[in-house]
Amino acid sequence: MKAYTPGTVLLTVGTKRGLFLLTSRDRKMWEVEATALKGHRIFYAVLDQRSGRRLFAADNGDFFGTFLRYSDDFGLTWHEPEQGIQFPEDSQQKLENIWVIEPGRSNEPGTVYAGVDPASLWVSTDSGMHWELNAGLANHPTRELWGPGAGGLCLHSIVADPSNASRMWVGISSVGCMRTDDGGQNWVFANKNTRADFQPEKYPEFGQCIHRLIQHPTRPDVLYQQNHCSVYKSANAGDDWIDIRQNLPSDFGFPIALDPTIPILCTLLLRTRTVETTLVSSLQSTAPRTAVSTGML
C-alpha cells in the first residue's frame, strides 16, 4: 500500500485535468503526483485522517455524470459509495455538481458531509459508504425563492462546529450563510450586515453571494467569509457581521483561509476589470492587510 513518511506535507489539488497530490518534506521542494483520476474534472478533494487515510474527491464530469469517489491508497484506486448522492425521483431535482466534501468532527469519525448543486446538504455516518439528504435544509420554507449565482445554486462551504454537536453553518451561492442549532432539523439565515450590491435591496435577509465560509480554530463563535461584496467577520456565530475589507485592493474574491496555528488570515482577491489576482494576508483578523504576491490569471 502506498504510504508517506511521517512529517510529509500533502496537498490535494483538484483541476479540470484531474486530481494531483503535492508532497514535501521541507515545504521548499515539492513533488507532483497524478492520481488515477487524471483527466477528470475535480472540484474538491480532501484527506480524512480521523480513521485511516481515506481520500475523497468530487468528480464532476462534463459528459459522464457527477460522482463522489473515495480512495484508501492515496489515489491509486478509487471506489464509489454503495448508496451515493442521488435525489429522490419525485423531487424534480437533478444532481449538477458536488462542490465540497468535509470530514465531520473529530469525535464522530464516521461522519462526512457533502454540499452540492442544487443547494443541499448530504450526510454519511459510515465514512462515505451511504449518503442521506438533510431534510431540514431541503424543505426550508424559503427554498422556492433561492436563486443561483454564476456557478449555480451551490452549497460550497460546510462548517461543523467542533464545540457544539448541534451547531453547523453552510454557505450557499446565492443564498448566503445559514446556521442550524438543533443538528440540522431547522435552519436560519445568518446574513445580517452583509451586502448584496447586485440586488435592489442591499441588505436582504437572504440572497447574498457568499463565496467561502470558515471558522476560527480556537474561538468557535468567530467566523469569516469571503463574499461577492467584501470580506466579513462575525464574533457571535453569524448573528451579525462586520466588514473588514479595510485596505484590500478589491472586495471580490473566492478563497479565504485561516492558519490553524497562528492568526494569519489569507484571501485571494480578483480585480475583475483587469483579471489581476492578489494574495493578501493579515496577522490580525481586522488589521490592515499586506499583499503577499500579485499576478495575472
N, C-alpha and C positions, 0 to 999 in steps of 0.2 A: 504494500500500500504506500502511496506517495505520502511523504511527510517533510516537514521543515524543522531545522534545528531550533531549539528554544532561543528566544530573543529576536527571531526574524520578524520584520515588519512586513505585513502583507496588505496590499491594496487591491480591491476588486474594481475593475474599470469596465463598465458597460458601454458599448459603442454600437453604431449601425452595422459594423463589420464583425461583431462578436464580443464575447467576454474574454478579458485578458486579466492575468494576475501579475502584479508588480511586486517584487520582493527585494528586500535589502537587509543587510546586517548592520549597516552603519548610517543609513539614510543619505548617503552620498552617492554610492554606486547602486544602480538598480538593474534587476533582470526582468525582462518581459516574457511571459509565457502565454501562449494561446491555449484555451481550453477546447474541449470537444464541441463547444458552441460557436466555433469560428464560422463567420458568415451569417450569424443570426443577429437580429435587432434586439439588443438587450437594454431595457430601460433602467433596470436596477438590479443590484446583486448585493448579498450580504452573507457574511460568515457567522453562523450561530455556534458559539463555543460553550454554551451553558451545559450541554450534554453531548460530548463528542465534538465532531468537526463537520457540521452539515452546512453546505454552501447552497443558498437559494438564489434563483435567478428569475427575473420577469422577462420572458421570451415572447416578444410581440411581433409576430410575423406579418409581413405585408400581404402575403397571399395564403399562407398555410395555417393561419389561426394564431390564437393567443394562448400561451401555456405558462403555468408556474412549474418550474423544474427544480430538482434538488440533486446534489451530488455529495457523496460521503468520501470521495477520494480526490478532492481539490480539482474537480472539473474533468477528470479523465473519463468518467462515465456519468450519465445523467438518467434520472428517473422522473416519472410523473406520479402525482398523488393517486390513491385509489378512488378518492372522491374529490375532484378538483373544483375550481371556481366555475360554477355554471348556474345561471339564473333559472328559476322555475319556468316551465313552458308557458304558463298563463300570465307571466309577469309583463310580457311585451317589451322586455329588455334584452339586449344582446351585449355580451362582453366585448368591449372595444380594445382596451389596453389595461394591463396591470402596471400600476405606477410605482408601488412601493411594497416591500416586504420587510416587516420589522419583528425581530425576536421579542418576546414578552419579558416580563420581569424576571429577575434572577431566581426568585423563589417559585417560579412557575415554569420549569424547564421545558415542558412540552408545548407551551402556548406560543403561537406565532400569529401575527396579524398581517393582513394584506389590504391595500387600498387600490381601487380600480376605477375605470371609466366604463359605464356611468357610475357616478359617485356612490360608493357603497363600501362598507367595512366588512371584511371576512375574517373569520377566526378559526384556527385549528388548535386543538388541545392535545394532539398526538404527533407533534413535531412535523406537521405539514402533510400527513397522510390523508386526512379528511378535513374538509372545509365547510363552514356553515356561514350563512349570511346573518349579519346583525340586524334583527328586525326593527329595533328601536329607531335606528337611523334610516333604514329603508322606508319606514312608514311614517316619517316625520310629517306633521300636518302641513308644512310649507313646501313639501317636496315638489309639487307640480309647478311651483314658482321659481325653482332653481334654474339658473342659466349657465351655459358653458363659457369658459374662457377660450382663448385662441387654440389651446391644446386639447379642448374637450371639457366635459364635466367630470373632472378627475379629482379623486381623493389621493393626494400625493404625500401627505405628512401624517404620521401617527406617533403620538407621544403617550405611552402608558406610564402613569405616574408611579415611580418605584416606592414612594412613601405612602401611597393610598391605593389599595387594590380596587377601589370603586371608581377612581377618577382617571379620566383619559381625555385627551384632546385630539382632534383631527383638523387638517387643513384641506379645504376644497376650493378649487377654482371653477367658476367664480361665485362662491357662496360665502367663503370666509372661514373663520375659526369657529369650531363647535366643541362643547365640553359636555361630558357626562359625569355625574356624581353618584350614580347608582349602578355602576357596572354595565352600562350600555343600554339600559331599559329606556331611558329618556335622555334627550339631548337638547341643549340650549345654545343659542348664539353667543359668541364672545368676541364682539367686534366693536365695542364702544370706543369712539375716538379714532378709529382707523378710516381713512378716506377711500372714496371711490370716485375719483375725479372724472371718470368716464360715464357716471350716472347723473341723471337730473338732480337727485338728492345726494349730496357729497358724503353724508354720514348716515347711510341706511342701516337698518337692523341687520340685514344680510345682503349679499351681492358684491362684497369686496373680493378682489382678486389676490388672495394670498398666494405666495409662491413657495414659501418654505417656513416651517414652524419647528422650533427647538426649545428645550428646557435647560435651565441651569443645572449643572451636575450636583450641586450641594444645597441649593435653595429651591425647593420644588414649586413654590408659588411664582417663581420668576421665569418668564417666558420671553422669547424673542421671535420676531418674524420679519422676513424679507417680503415685502408687499409690492404689488404693481405700483403703489403710490407711497413709497418711502420705507424706512426701517423703523420698527416699533419694539418697545419693551413693555411688559406688564409685570408689576410687582405683586399682583393679587389674583393670580391664577386665570387671568383673562377677563376679569370683571371690567377693567378698562385698560387702555393702552396710552403710552406717551410716545411721541415722535422723537427719535434720537438720531435723525439724519445729520444734524449739525453741519459740518464742513464737507460732507461727502459730495463728490463731483456730480452725482446723479441720484435720483430717488428710485430708479428702476434696476432691478437685479433679480437673480434667481436663487443661487445657493446662499446659505448662511450657516456658519459652524462655530461652535464654542469649544475650545480646548478643555478636556475634562480635568486636566491637572493644574493649569494656570489660567487666569481670567483673560484670555485673548479671544476677542470676538472678530471673526473674519467674514467678509461678504464679498461677492463678486458682482460688480456693477456693470451695467451696459449703458453706454452713452448712445442712445438709439439713433440719433441723427448721423453719427459717424461710425457706428458699429464698433466703437472702441471699448475695450474691456479694461477694468481697473480692479486689482485685488487690493482690498483695504483691510487693515487690522487696527484694533484698539486694545490697549492694556486695561482699560476700564470700560464697562458696558455703556457708559454715557459720556465718555471723554472724547475729545477731538480725534479724528481718525488719521492714520498715516498710510499713504499709498505704498504698497509693497512692490507692485510691478504693474506696468501698463503694456498694452499691446493691441493688435488688430486681430479680429476673428478671421 
